[in-house]
Amino acid sequence: MITIVLADDHPVVRSGLRALLDSIDGFTVVAEAADGRAAVRLAVEHRPDVLVMDIQMPGLDGIEATRQIVRAAPDTAVLMLTMYEDDDSVFSAMRAGARGYLLKGAQQDDIAHAIRAVAAGQAVFGPGVARRVLGFFADPPAPHHPFPGLTARERDVLDLIAAGRPNSEIAHRLGIAPKTVANHISSIFTKMQVADRAEAIVRARDAGLGRS
């Protein structure tokens, strides 16, 4: 019997997944979490074989929750099930220790197969995600250009944010107006899919920014 914990902040998604998985022989859902902190706690409490995790959740996102689960409950395999398929999300999940990555909308059979595979110690990626992974290793992006979705100016602003510089100093250093800095920051948060400055700093520092 493969034991499963579900972590997603949308109750409808959790209930739908639970109904699906509980109907499959050999699967049992032992608990549900609505945020990342609860996912970590339930992983430690129940030690499930697989934890199906969304990326964007309140409090603690799925990437950081995965990182903590890998340390605290290393026998639990994390399978990402999310709507985000950008390179940053995929490779952040892999670096955090996720064993699988599927997009929401995957077929029921694909989800069941992925759960069995990660429970057995395999790595599993949905078709679109697998193409990204293969493309990355075939032609890896230049290491000095993290977050390719950002413009060069936005990357400059993010580098200074990651270094702990306030908006006023960023404006002075780059020779732009404080309002322009604020507009850049808003665009950066949207493109990086982060909720606040603290989360952006963590992601940027993980990518090597803010160290100069």
KEKOLTI-143319 format. One record per residue (C-alpha): x, y, z; residue number from 1; residue in three letters. Coordinates in Angstrom, 3 decimals, m for minus. Example, Ala and Ser with C-alpha at 12.3 -4.5 7.8 and 13.67 -1.06 7.14 Angstrom:
2
<east 12.300, north m4.500, up 7.800, n 1, res Ala>
<east 13.670, north m1.060, up 7.140, n 2, res Ser>
This chain:
212
<east 0.000, north 0.000, up 0.000, n 1, res Met>
<east 1.422, north 3.411, up m1.021, n 2, res Ile>
<east 0.585, north 6.081, up 1.552, n 3, res Thr>
<east 0.077, north 9.617, up 0.260, n 4, res Ile>
<east m0.209, north 13.139, up 1.693, n 5, res Val>
<east m1.739, north 15.864, up m0.497, n 6, res Leu>
<east m0.575, north 19.484, up m0.233, n 7, res Ala>
<east m2.525, north 22.129, up m2.148, n 8, res Asp>
<east m4.155, north 25.353, up m0.999, n 9, res Asp>
<east m7.286, north 24.756, up m3.108, n 10, res His>
<east m9.815, north 22.494, up m1.313, n 11, res Pro>
<east m11.480, north 21.504, up m4.596, n 12, res Val>
<east m8.158, north 20.270, up m6.000, n 13, res Val>
<east m7.414, north 18.307, up m2.842, n 14, res Arg>
<east m10.849, north 16.696, up m2.724, n 15, res Ser>
<east m10.679, north 15.764, up m6.400, n 16, res Gly>
<east m7.231, north 14.233, up m6.022, n 17, res Leu>
<east m8.270, north 12.380, up m2.890, n 18, res Arg>
<east m11.314, north 10.902, up m4.593, n 19, res Ala>
<east m9.176, north 9.823, up m7.540, n 20, res Leu>
<east m6.339, north 8.298, up m5.526, n 21, res Leu>
<east m8.524, north 6.568, up m2.944, n 22, res Asp>
<east m10.305, north 4.827, up m5.823, n 23, res Ser>
<east m7.066, north 3.208, up m7.029, n 24, res Ile>
<east m6.046, north m0.127, up m5.534, n 25, res Asp>
<east m2.828, north 0.154, up m3.569, n 26, res Gly>
<east m3.166, north 3.887, up m2.814, n 27, res Phe>
<east m4.365, north 5.493, up 0.409, n 28, res Thr>
<east m4.423, north 9.209, up 1.223, n 29, res Val>
<east m3.527, north 9.600, up 4.892, n 30, res Val>
<east m3.663, north 13.413, up 5.267, n 31, res Ala>
<east m4.130, north 16.755, up 3.501, n 32, res Glu>
<east m2.289, north 20.065, up 3.886, n 33, res Ala>
<east m3.414, north 23.514, up 2.784, n 34, res Ala>
<east 0.026, north 25.142, up 3.014, n 35, res Asp>
<east 3.714, north 24.321, up 3.009, n 36, res Gly>
<east 4.222, north 24.355, up 6.771, n 37, res Arg>
<east 1.410, north 21.859, up 7.259, n 38, res Ala>
<east 2.916, north 19.694, up 4.501, n 39, res Ala>
<east 6.236, north 19.527, up 6.364, n 40, res Val>
<east 4.504, north 18.747, up 9.654, n 41, res Arg>
<east 2.360, north 15.993, up 8.120, n 42, res Leu>
<east 5.357, north 14.492, up 6.319, n 43, res Ala>
<east 7.175, north 14.157, up 9.632, n 44, res Val>
<east 4.051, north 12.915, up 11.452, n 45, res Glu>
<east 2.846, north 10.340, up 8.897, n 46, res His>
<east 6.058, north 9.500, up 6.993, n 47, res Arg>
<east 4.067, north 8.885, up 3.774, n 48, res Pro>
<east 5.628, north 7.167, up 0.796, n 49, res Asp>
<east 4.698, north 10.102, up m1.453, n 50, res Val>
<east 3.753, north 13.733, up m0.845, n 51, res Leu>
<east 1.955, north 15.342, up m3.801, n 52, res Val>
<east 2.861, north 19.029, up m3.611, n 53, res Met>
<east 1.753, north 22.262, up m5.285, n 54, res Asp>
<east 4.330, north 25.047, up m5.692, n 55, res Ile>
<east 2.371, north 28.189, up m4.864, n 56, res Gln>
<east 0.922, north 27.958, up m1.351, n 57, res Met>
<east 0.529, north 30.482, up 1.462, n 58, res Pro>
<east 3.046, north 30.794, up 4.267, n 59, res Gly>
<east 5.670, north 28.419, up 2.922, n 60, res Leu>
<east 5.809, north 27.586, up m0.779, n 61, res Asp>
<east 6.179, north 24.089, up m2.170, n 62, res Gly>
<east 9.847, north 24.546, up m3.088, n 63, res Ile>
<east 10.956, north 25.416, up 0.442, n 64, res Glu>
<east 8.575, north 22.835, up 1.913, n 65, res Ala>
<east 10.185, north 20.191, up m0.315, n 66, res Thr>
<east 13.640, north 21.234, up 0.838, n 67, res Arg>
<east 12.594, north 20.846, up 4.474, n 68, res Gln>
<east 10.841, north 17.522, up 3.869, n 69, res Ile>
<east 13.923, north 16.066, up 2.175, n 70, res Val>
<east 15.876, north 16.865, up 5.348, n 71, res Arg>
<east 13.239, north 15.909, up 7.922, n 72, res Ala>
<east 11.565, north 12.924, up 6.209, n 73, res Ala>
<east 14.041, north 11.696, up 3.576, n 74, res Pro>
<east 12.091, north 8.506, up 2.851, n 75, res Asp>
<east 9.122, north 10.554, up 1.606, n 76, res Thr>
<east 9.220, north 11.175, up m2.152, n 77, res Ala>
<east 7.898, north 14.583, up m3.220, n 78, res Val>
<east 5.931, north 14.765, up m6.473, n 79, res Leu>
<east 5.198, north 18.279, up m7.702, n 80, res Met>
<east 1.750, north 18.719, up m9.242, n 81, res Leu>
<east 1.456, north 22.324, up m10.336, n 82, res Thr>
<east 0.363, north 24.688, up m13.081, n 83, res Met>
<east 3.828, north 26.264, up m13.391, n 84, res Tyr>
<east 6.102, north 24.932, up m16.131, n 85, res Glu>
<east 8.706, north 27.706, up m16.368, n 86, res Asp>
<east 12.364, north 26.702, up m16.120, n 87, res Asp>
<east 12.877, north 28.465, up m12.809, n 88, res Asp>
<east 10.066, north 26.528, up m11.110, n 89, res Ser>
<east 11.107, north 23.185, up m12.609, n 90, res Val>
<east 14.785, north 23.436, up m11.723, n 91, res Phe>
<east 14.148, north 24.983, up m8.308, n 92, res Ser>
<east 11.960, north 21.956, up m7.510, n 93, res Ala>
<east 14.660, north 19.574, up m8.725, n 94, res Met>
<east 17.334, north 21.324, up m6.677, n 95, res Arg>
<east 15.073, north 21.195, up m3.621, n 96, res Ala>
<east 14.853, north 17.414, up m3.967, n 97, res Gly>
<east 11.547, north 16.727, up m5.748, n 98, res Ala>
<east 11.566, north 13.334, up m7.482, n 99, res Arg>
<east 8.818, north 14.151, up m9.954, n 100, res Gly>
<east 7.156, north 17.102, up m11.663, n 101, res Tyr>
<east 3.736, north 16.975, up m13.337, n 102, res Leu>
<east 1.489, north 19.728, up m14.590, n 103, res Leu>
<east m2.082, north 20.042, up m13.377, n 104, res Lys>
<east m4.255, north 18.703, up m16.135, n 105, res Gly>
<east m2.207, north 15.506, up m16.408, n 106, res Ala>
<east m4.226, north 12.397, up m17.136, n 107, res Gln>
<east m5.293, north 10.255, up m14.194, n 108, res Gln>
<east m3.174, north 7.349, up m15.394, n 109, res Asp>
<east m0.133, north 9.629, up m15.615, n 110, res Asp>
<east m0.615, north 10.798, up m12.026, n 111, res Ile>
<east m0.997, north 7.229, up m10.767, n 112, res Ala>
<east 2.076, north 6.117, up m12.733, n 113, res His>
<east 4.120, north 9.040, up m11.365, n 114, res Ala>
<east 3.157, north 8.247, up m7.769, n 115, res Ile>
<east 4.169, north 4.609, up m8.170, n 116, res Arg>
<east 7.422, north 5.613, up m9.863, n 117, res Ala>
<east 8.597, north 8.157, up m7.276, n 118, res Val>
<east 7.586, north 5.787, up m4.475, n 119, res Ala>
<east 9.933, north 3.248, up m6.087, n 120, res Ala>
<east 12.774, north 5.768, up m6.163, n 121, res Gly>
<east 12.485, north 6.811, up m9.809, n 122, res Gln>
<east 12.402, north 10.339, up m11.227, n 123, res Ala>
<east 9.347, north 11.264, up m13.299, n 124, res Val>
<east 8.548, north 14.326, up m15.397, n 125, res Phe>
<east 5.501, north 15.155, up m17.483, n 126, res Gly>
<east 6.061, north 15.343, up m21.267, n 127, res Pro>
<east 6.371, north 19.129, up m21.466, n 128, res Gly>
<east 8.586, north 19.273, up m18.396, n 129, res Val>
<east 10.779, north 16.419, up m19.676, n 130, res Ala>
<east 11.449, north 18.390, up m22.865, n 131, res Arg>
<east 12.580, north 21.350, up m20.777, n 132, res Arg>
<east 14.885, north 19.173, up m18.698, n 133, res Val>
<east 16.420, north 17.539, up m21.770, n 134, res Leu>
<east 16.782, north 20.905, up m23.460, n 135, res Gly>
<east 18.513, north 22.327, up m20.396, n 136, res Phe>
<east 21.167, north 19.622, up m20.380, n 137, res Phe>
<east 21.554, north 19.727, up m24.153, n 138, res Ala>
<east 22.047, north 23.492, up m24.197, n 139, res Asp>
<east 22.333, north 24.857, up m20.633, n 140, res Pro>
<east 21.689, north 28.574, up m20.185, n 141, res Pro>
<east 24.654, north 30.794, up m19.434, n 142, res Ala>
<east 25.232, north 30.762, up m15.675, n 143, res Pro>
<east 25.607, north 34.549, up m15.545, n 144, res His>
<east 22.032, north 35.071, up m16.829, n 145, res His>
<east 19.652, north 33.713, up m14.169, n 146, res Pro>
<east 15.940, north 34.417, up m14.580, n 147, res Phe>
<east 15.996, north 34.786, up m18.381, n 148, res Pro>
<east 12.468, north 36.199, up m18.330, n 149, res Gly>
<east 13.761, north 39.395, up m16.747, n 150, res Leu>
<east 15.145, north 42.308, up m18.725, n 151, res Thr>
<east 18.763, north 43.349, up m18.160, n 152, res Ala>
<east 17.614, north 46.325, up m16.073, n 153, res Arg>
<east 15.261, north 44.178, up m13.997, n 154, res Glu>
<east 18.147, north 41.782, up m13.350, n 155, res Arg>
<east 20.272, north 44.718, up m12.170, n 156, res Asp>
<east 17.508, north 45.768, up m9.792, n 157, res Val>
<east 17.055, north 42.204, up m8.517, n 158, res Leu>
<east 20.811, north 41.894, up m7.914, n 159, res Asp>
<east 20.727, north 44.979, up m5.710, n 160, res Leu>
<east 17.576, north 43.788, up m3.927, n 161, res Ile>
<east 19.341, north 40.506, up m3.185, n 162, res Ala>
<east 22.287, north 42.484, up m1.789, n 163, res Ala>
<east 19.893, north 44.101, up 0.690, n 164, res Gly>
<east 19.861, north 47.559, up m0.870, n 165, res Arg>
<east 16.811, north 49.807, up m0.253, n 166, res Pro>
<east 14.909, north 51.320, up m3.160, n 167, res Asn>
<east 16.466, north 54.742, up m2.660, n 168, res Ser>
<east 19.987, north 53.356, up m2.976, n 169, res Glu>
<east 19.014, north 51.238, up m5.992, n 170, res Ile>
<east 17.674, north 54.353, up m7.707, n 171, res Ala>
<east 20.881, north 56.260, up m6.934, n 172, res His>
<east 23.174, north 53.476, up m8.118, n 173, res Arg>
<east 21.314, north 52.902, up m11.372, n 174, res Leu>
<east 20.606, north 56.561, up m12.051, n 175, res Gly>
<east 16.839, north 56.113, up m12.278, n 176, res Ile>
<east 13.849, north 57.519, up m10.401, n 177, res Ala>
<east 12.560, north 55.762, up m7.248, n 178, res Pro>
<east 9.187, north 55.324, up m8.962, n 179, res Lys>
<east 10.928, north 53.533, up m11.844, n 180, res Thr>
<east 12.616, north 51.232, up m9.320, n 181, res Val>
<east 9.212, north 50.446, up m7.781, n 182, res Ala>
<east 7.794, north 49.660, up m11.239, n 183, res Asn>
<east 10.720, north 47.349, up m11.989, n 184, res His>
<east 10.235, north 45.560, up m8.665, n 185, res Ile>
<east 6.541, north 45.017, up m9.354, n 186, res Ser>
<east 7.398, north 43.514, up m12.745, n 187, res Ser>
<east 10.107, north 41.317, up m11.196, n 188, res Ile>
<east 7.704, north 39.932, up m8.585, n 189, res Phe>
<east 5.163, north 39.101, up m11.279, n 190, res Thr>
<east 7.666, north 37.383, up m13.574, n 191, res Lys>
<east 9.286, north 35.429, up m10.723, n 192, res Met>
<east 5.862, north 34.558, up m9.254, n 193, res Gln>
<east 6.887, north 35.645, up m5.767, n 194, res Val>
<east 4.691, north 37.260, up m3.152, n 195, res Ala>
<east 7.095, north 39.711, up m1.558, n 196, res Asp>
<east 10.632, north 41.079, up m1.352, n 197, res Arg>
<east 11.830, north 38.419, up 1.098, n 198, res Ala>
<east 10.856, north 35.578, up m1.241, n 199, res Glu>
<east 12.491, north 37.357, up m4.191, n 200, res Ala>
<east 15.718, north 37.752, up m2.181, n 201, res Ile>
<east 15.817, north 34.043, up m1.321, n 202, res Val>
<east 15.252, north 33.013, up m4.949, n 203, res Arg>
<east 17.808, north 35.546, up m6.234, n 204, res Ala>
<east 20.487, north 34.492, up m3.748, n 205, res Arg>
<east 19.897, north 30.826, up m4.593, n 206, res Asp>
<east 20.670, north 31.813, up m8.198, n 207, res Ala>
<east 23.892, north 33.569, up m7.197, n 208, res Gly>
<east 22.723, north 37.191, up m7.241, n 209, res Leu>
<east 23.409, north 39.763, up m4.554, n 210, res Gly>
<east 26.893, north 38.541, up m3.745, n 211, res Arg>
<east 28.976, north 41.255, up m5.380, n 212, res Ser>
